[in-house]
Amino acid sequence: IPEGFDYELYNRDDIKEVLGEKSWCISFKDSACRCFGFLVSKKRYIYTIDDDCFVATTPTGEKINAVEQHIRNLLTPSTPFFFNTLYD
């Protein structure tokens, strides 16, 4: 988790506890289980990652903070390399 961010981690048991008999609507056979975080969060920004994702690195092995870069892009008008729909 990048510096300055916090997180809440949910698993299948949490989904069953919160949704009860309706927990069937959150599939565990695909990425649909990530939707549960959107359902319960009260945060302004939410990001989800698959369980098989790893931190990206530069060719020299430095870790890339993808969340920080994405937020910076969202706060910046479009460039030839990034189209920001929040501004354009």
DSSP file with accessible surface (Angstrom, degrees, kcal/mol):
  #  RESIDUE AA STRUCTURE BP1 BP2  ACC     N-H-->O    O-->H-N    N-H-->O    O-->H-N    TCO  KAPPA ALPHA  PHI   PSI    X-CA   Y-CA   Z-CA
    1    1 A I              0   0  114      0, 0.0     3,-0.1     0, 0.0     4,-0.1   0.000 360.0 360.0 360.0 126.1    0.0    0.0    0.0
    2    2 A P    >   -     0   0   29      0, 0.0     3,-1.6     0, 0.0    63,-0.0  -0.233 360.0 -87.9 -62.1 152.0    1.6    3.3   -1.0
    3    3 A E  T 3  S+     0   0  191      1,-0.2     3,-0.1     3,-0.0     0, 0.0  -0.277 114.2  30.6 -58.3 138.5    2.5    5.8    1.7
    4    4 A G  T 3  S+     0   0   83      1,-0.3     2,-0.3    -3,-0.1    -1,-0.2   0.387 102.1  97.3  92.8  -4.4   -0.4    8.1    2.6
    5    5 A F    <   -     0   0   76     -3,-1.6    -1,-0.3    -4,-0.1     2,-0.3  -0.846  52.1-163.0-114.9 152.0   -3.1    5.6    1.9
    6    6 A D        -     0   0  104     -2,-0.3     2,-0.3    -3,-0.1    -3,-0.0  -0.775  11.0-158.9-122.1 173.9   -5.0    3.2    4.1
    7    7 A Y        -     0   0  150     -2,-0.3     2,-0.4    -6,-0.1    -2,-0.0  -0.985  18.2-145.7-151.1 159.3   -7.0    0.2    3.2
    8    8 A E        -     0   0  118     -2,-0.3     2,-0.5     2,-0.0    33,-0.0  -0.999  21.6-152.2-124.5 130.7   -9.7   -2.2    4.3
    9    9 A L        -     0   0  143     -2,-0.4     2,-0.4    28,-0.0    -2,-0.0  -0.907  12.9-173.2-109.8 126.8   -9.3   -5.8    3.3
   10   10 A Y        -     0   0   83     -2,-0.5     2,-0.2     4,-0.0    27,-0.1  -0.912   1.0-172.3-118.1 149.0  -12.4   -8.0    2.8
   11   11 A N     >  -     0   0   86     -2,-0.4     4,-1.9     1,-0.0     3,-0.4  -0.693  46.1 -82.2-127.3-176.1  -12.7  -11.7    2.2
   12   12 A R  H  > S+     0   0  125      1,-0.2     4,-2.4    -2,-0.2     5,-0.2   0.872 125.9  55.1 -57.3 -39.3  -15.4  -14.2    1.3
   13   13 A D  H  > S+     0   0  108      1,-0.2     4,-2.3     2,-0.2    -1,-0.2   0.887 106.3  51.7 -64.0 -38.2  -16.5  -14.5    5.0
   14   14 A D  H  > S+     0   0   49     -3,-0.4     4,-2.6     2,-0.2     5,-0.2   0.915 109.2  50.1 -63.3 -42.2  -17.0  -10.8    5.3
   15   15 A I  H  X S+     0   0    5     -4,-1.9     4,-2.9     1,-0.2     5,-0.4   0.934 111.5  48.1 -63.2 -43.3  -19.1  -10.7    2.2
   16   16 A K  H  X S+     0   0  107     -4,-2.4     4,-1.8     1,-0.2    -1,-0.2   0.900 112.4  49.8 -63.7 -38.4  -21.3  -13.6    3.5
   17   17 A E  H  < S+     0   0  159     -4,-2.3    -2,-0.2    -5,-0.2    -1,-0.2   0.923 117.3  39.0 -67.3 -43.0  -21.6  -11.8    6.9
   18   18 A V  H  < S+     0   0   86     -4,-2.6    -2,-0.2     1,-0.2    -1,-0.2   0.926 127.2  31.8 -74.5 -44.5  -22.7   -8.5    5.4
   19   19 A L  H >< S-     0   0   41     -4,-2.9     3,-2.1    -5,-0.2    -3,-0.2   0.643  83.2-178.1 -92.7 -15.8  -24.9   -9.7    2.6
   20   20 A G  G >< S+     0   0   38     -4,-1.8     3,-2.0    -5,-0.4    -1,-0.2  -0.274  72.7   3.8  57.9-129.4  -26.2  -12.9    4.3
   21   21 A E  G >  S+     0   0  186      1,-0.3     3,-0.5     2,-0.1    -1,-0.3   0.688 132.4  59.3 -62.9 -18.8  -28.6  -14.8    2.0
   22   22 A K  G X  S+     0   0  148     -3,-2.1     3,-1.9     1,-0.2    -1,-0.3   0.377  71.3 101.7 -91.6   5.5  -27.9  -12.3   -0.8
   23   23 A S  G X   +     0   0   26     -3,-2.0     3,-1.8     1,-0.3    -1,-0.2   0.718  63.1  79.6 -64.0 -15.6  -24.1  -13.0   -0.9
   24   24 A W  G <  S+     0   0  203     -3,-0.5    -1,-0.3     1,-0.3    -2,-0.1   0.757  77.8  71.5 -60.4 -23.6  -24.7  -15.2   -4.0
   25   25 A C  G <  S+     0   0   71     -3,-1.9     2,-0.8     1,-0.1    -1,-0.3   0.634  84.9  72.8 -73.7 -10.5  -24.8  -12.0   -6.0
   26   26 A I  S <  S-     0   0   20     -3,-1.8     2,-0.1    -4,-0.2    -1,-0.1  -0.883  81.8-148.2-104.6 104.8  -21.0  -11.5   -5.6
   27   27 A S        -     0   0   38     -2,-0.8     6,-0.6     1,-0.1     3,-0.1  -0.442  17.8-166.6 -74.1 144.3  -19.3  -14.1   -7.7
   28   28 A F  S    S+     0   0   66      4,-0.1    -1,-0.1    -2,-0.1   -16,-0.0   0.239  78.6  78.3-109.2   9.7  -16.0  -15.5   -6.7
   29   29 A K  S    S+     0   0  200      0, 0.0     2,-0.2     0, 0.0    -1,-0.1   0.451 106.7  11.1 -95.8  -2.8  -15.3  -17.1  -10.1
   30   30 A D  S >  S-     0   0   96     -3,-0.1     3,-0.9     0, 0.0     4,-0.1  -0.768 105.3 -66.3-151.1-162.5  -14.2  -13.8  -11.7
   31   31 A S  G >  S+     0   0   68      1,-0.2     3,-1.8    -2,-0.2     4,-0.3   0.445  99.6 100.1 -81.1   4.1  -13.3  -10.3  -10.6
   32   32 A A  G >   +     0   0   30      1,-0.3     3,-2.0     2,-0.2     4,-0.4   0.801  67.6  70.9 -60.4 -28.0  -16.9   -9.5   -9.4
   33   33 A C  G X  S+     0   0   44     -3,-0.9     3,-1.1    -6,-0.6     4,-0.4   0.785  86.9  66.6 -63.3 -21.2  -15.8  -10.1   -5.8
   34   34 A R  G X> S+     0   0   84     -3,-1.8     3,-0.9     1,-0.2     4,-0.7   0.751  85.0  73.2 -68.6 -20.3  -13.9   -6.8   -6.1
   35   35 A C  H <> S+     0   0   70     -3,-2.0     4,-1.7    -4,-0.3     3,-0.4   0.760  79.0  74.6 -65.2 -23.6  -17.2   -5.0   -6.4
   36   36 A F  H <> S+     0   0    2     -3,-1.1     4,-2.1    -4,-0.4     5,-0.3   0.892  89.4  57.5 -59.1 -38.4  -17.9   -5.6   -2.7
   37   37 A G  H <> S+     0   0   20     -3,-0.9     4,-1.7    -4,-0.4    -1,-0.2   0.891 106.1  49.4 -59.5 -39.1  -15.4   -2.9   -1.8
   38   38 A F  H  < S+     0   0  109     -4,-0.7    -1,-0.2    -3,-0.4    -2,-0.2   0.869 109.3  54.0 -66.7 -36.0  -17.3   -0.4   -3.8
   39   39 A L  H  < S+     0   0  107     -4,-1.7    -2,-0.2     1,-0.2    -1,-0.2   0.909 118.8  30.4 -65.1 -42.5  -20.5   -1.4   -2.1
   40   40 A V  H  < S+     0   0   36     -4,-2.1    -2,-0.2     2,-0.0    -1,-0.2   0.639  94.6 106.1 -97.8 -13.2  -19.3   -0.9    1.4
   41   41 A S     <  -     0   0   34     -4,-1.7     5,-0.1    -5,-0.3    -4,-0.0  -0.349  40.7-174.3 -74.3 146.8  -16.8    1.9    1.1
   42   42 A K        +     0   0  200      3,-0.1    -1,-0.1    -2,-0.1     2,-0.1   0.160  51.6 117.3-115.9  12.0  -17.5    5.4    2.3
   43   43 A K        -     0   0   99      1,-0.1     3,-0.1     2,-0.1    -2,-0.0  -0.411  69.0-131.0 -79.1 156.8  -14.2    6.7    0.8
   44   44 A R  S    S+     0   0  214      1,-0.2     2,-0.4    -2,-0.1    -1,-0.1   0.880  95.0  33.9 -74.3 -38.7  -14.0    9.3   -1.9
   45   45 A Y        -     0   0  142      2,-0.0     2,-0.4    -3,-0.0    -1,-0.2  -0.952  69.0-176.8-121.1 140.9  -11.6    7.3   -4.0
   46   46 A I        -     0   0   63     -2,-0.4     2,-0.4    -3,-0.1    -8,-0.0  -0.993   3.2-177.1-134.4 137.8  -11.4    3.5   -4.2
   47   47 A Y        -     0   0   87     -2,-0.4     2,-0.3     2,-0.0    -2,-0.0  -0.992   5.6-165.7-133.1 146.3   -9.0    1.3   -6.0
   48   48 A T        -     0   0   38     -2,-0.4     2,-0.3   -11,-0.0   -14,-0.0  -0.939   1.5-167.3-125.6 152.4   -9.0   -2.5   -6.3
   49   49 A I        -     0   0  111     -2,-0.3     2,-0.1     4,-0.0    -2,-0.0  -0.976  25.6-110.7-136.2 151.0   -6.4   -4.9   -7.5
   50   50 A D    >   -     0   0   63     -2,-0.3     3,-1.5     1,-0.1   -19,-0.0  -0.425  31.3-115.1 -73.4 158.0   -6.4   -8.6   -8.4
   51   51 A D  T 3  S+     0   0  163      1,-0.3    -1,-0.1    -2,-0.1     0, 0.0   0.625 113.9  57.0 -71.9 -10.3   -4.7  -11.0   -6.1
   52   52 A D  T 3  S+     0   0  107      2,-0.0     2,-0.3     0, 0.0    -1,-0.3   0.191  83.2 110.8-105.6  18.3   -2.2  -11.9   -8.8
   53   53 A C    <   -     0   0   66     -3,-1.5     2,-0.3     3,-0.0    -4,-0.0  -0.666  46.3-166.8 -91.7 148.6   -0.9   -8.3   -9.3
   54   54 A F        -     0   0  188     -2,-0.3     2,-0.2     0, 0.0    -2,-0.0  -0.884  34.6 -82.9-129.7 162.1    2.5   -7.2   -8.3
   55   55 A V        -     0   0   90     -2,-0.3     2,-0.1     1,-0.1    10,-0.1  -0.433  48.2-123.3 -65.8 130.7    4.2   -3.8   -7.9
   56   56 A A        -     0   0   51      8,-0.4     8,-3.0    -2,-0.2     2,-0.3  -0.442  29.1-160.1 -72.3 150.0    5.5   -2.5  -11.2
   57   57 A T  B     -A   63   0A  82      6,-0.3     6,-0.2    -2,-0.1     5,-0.0  -0.936  16.8-115.9-131.5 156.5    9.1   -1.6  -11.5
   58   58 A T    >   -     0   0   42      4,-2.5     3,-2.4    -2,-0.3     6,-0.0  -0.314  46.5 -93.6 -76.1 170.5   11.3    0.5  -13.7
   59   59 A P  T 3  S+     0   0  143      0, 0.0    -1,-0.1     0, 0.0    -2,-0.0   0.777 129.7  54.3 -59.2 -21.3   14.0   -1.2  -15.9
   60   60 A T  T 3  S-     0   0  109      2,-0.1     0, 0.0     1,-0.0     0, 0.0   0.407 123.8-104.1 -92.8   1.9   16.4   -0.5  -13.1
   61   61 A G  S <  S+     0   0   50     -3,-2.4     2,-0.2     1,-0.3    -1,-0.0   0.461  70.3 145.2  94.3   2.1   14.2   -2.2  -10.5
   62   62 A E        -     0   0  130      1,-0.1    -4,-2.5    -5,-0.0    -1,-0.3  -0.538  54.4-110.5 -74.6 139.7   12.8    0.8   -8.7
   63   63 A K  B     -A   57   0A 168     -6,-0.2     2,-0.5    -2,-0.2    -6,-0.3  -0.440  26.4-140.3 -70.1 141.4    9.2    0.4   -7.5
   64   64 A I        -     0   0   48     -8,-3.0     2,-1.4    -2,-0.1    -8,-0.4  -0.894   4.1-142.7-105.0 127.2    6.6    2.5   -9.4
   65   65 A N     >  +     0   0   47     -2,-0.5     4,-2.2     1,-0.2     5,-0.2  -0.699  24.7 177.0 -88.8  87.9    3.8    4.0   -7.4
   66   66 A A  H  > S+     0   0   62     -2,-1.4     4,-2.4     1,-0.2    -1,-0.2   0.854  75.4  54.0 -64.5 -35.5    1.0    3.5   -9.9
   67   67 A V  H  > S+     0   0   31      2,-0.2     4,-2.6     1,-0.2     5,-0.2   0.950 109.7  47.3 -65.6 -46.8   -1.7    4.9   -7.6
   68   68 A E  H  > S+     0   0  100      1,-0.2     4,-2.5     2,-0.2    -2,-0.2   0.926 113.1  49.0 -60.4 -43.3    0.2    8.2   -7.1
   69   69 A Q  H  X S+     0   0   86     -4,-2.2     4,-2.3     1,-0.2    -1,-0.2   0.902 110.8  50.6 -64.3 -39.3    0.9    8.5  -10.8
   70   70 A H  H  X S+     0   0  100     -4,-2.4     4,-2.3     2,-0.2    -2,-0.2   0.934 110.8  47.7 -65.5 -44.4   -2.8    7.9  -11.6
   71   71 A I  H  X S+     0   0   56     -4,-2.6     4,-1.5     2,-0.2    -2,-0.2   0.924 110.8  52.2 -62.8 -41.9   -4.0   10.5   -9.2
   72   72 A R  H  < S+     0   0  127     -4,-2.5     4,-0.3    -5,-0.2     3,-0.3   0.924 109.5  50.0 -59.7 -41.6   -1.4   13.0  -10.5
   73   73 A N  H >< S+     0   0   58     -4,-2.3     3,-1.2     1,-0.2    -1,-0.2   0.891 107.6  53.4 -63.9 -39.2   -2.7   12.3  -14.0
   74   74 A L  H 3< S+     0   0   42     -4,-2.3    -1,-0.2     1,-0.2    -2,-0.2   0.795 109.1  49.3 -66.4 -27.1   -6.3   12.9  -12.9
   75   75 A L  T 3< S+     0   0  111     -4,-1.5    -1,-0.2    -3,-0.3    -2,-0.2   0.433 103.9  74.3 -91.0   2.4   -5.4   16.3  -11.5
   76   76 A T  S <  S-     0   0   58     -3,-1.2    11,-0.1    -4,-0.3     3,-0.1  -0.920  86.2-111.5-118.4 138.2   -3.6   17.4  -14.6
   77   77 A P        -     0   0   76      0, 0.0     8,-0.1     0, 0.0    -2,-0.1  -0.159  55.9 -70.5 -59.2 165.1   -5.1   18.4  -17.9
   78   78 A S        -     0   0   36      6,-0.3     5,-0.2    -4,-0.1    -4,-0.0  -0.088  48.7-172.4 -59.4 152.5   -4.7   16.1  -20.9
   79   79 A T  B >   -B   82   0B  64      3,-2.5     3,-0.8    -3,-0.1     5,-0.1  -0.814  46.2 -92.9-130.5 173.8   -1.4   15.6  -22.7
   80   80 A P  T 3  S+     0   0  125      0, 0.0     3,-0.1     0, 0.0    -2,-0.1   0.753 128.6  44.9 -61.9 -17.3   -0.6   13.7  -25.9
   81   81 A F  T 3  S+     0   0  193      1,-0.2     2,-0.3     0, 0.0    -3,-0.0   0.570 118.5  36.5-102.8 -11.8    0.1   10.7  -23.7
   82   82 A F  B <   -B   79   0B  50     -3,-0.8    -3,-2.5    -5,-0.1     2,-0.7  -0.946  64.1-153.4-147.0 121.5   -2.9   10.8  -21.3
   83   83 A F        -     0   0  143     -2,-0.3     2,-0.8    -5,-0.2     3,-0.1  -0.851  13.7-159.8 -98.1 113.6   -6.5   11.8  -22.1
   84   84 A N    >>  -     0   0    2     -2,-0.7     4,-2.1     1,-0.1     3,-1.2  -0.820  10.1-171.4 -98.6 106.8   -8.1   13.2  -19.0
   85   85 A T  T 34 S+     0   0  107     -2,-0.8    -1,-0.1     1,-0.2   -11,-0.0   0.641  80.6  71.6 -73.4 -11.8  -11.9   13.1  -19.3
   86   86 A L  T 34 S+     0   0  124      1,-0.1    -1,-0.2    -3,-0.1   -12,-0.0   0.773 114.2  23.7 -72.9 -23.8  -12.3   15.1  -16.1
   87   87 A Y  T <4        0   0  126     -3,-1.2    -2,-0.2   -11,-0.1    -1,-0.1   0.735 360.0 360.0-108.6 -35.0  -11.1   18.2  -17.9
   88   88 A D     <        0   0  109     -4,-2.1    -5,-0.0     0, 0.0     0, 0.0  -0.574 360.0 360.0 -95.4 360.0  -11.7   17.6  -21.6
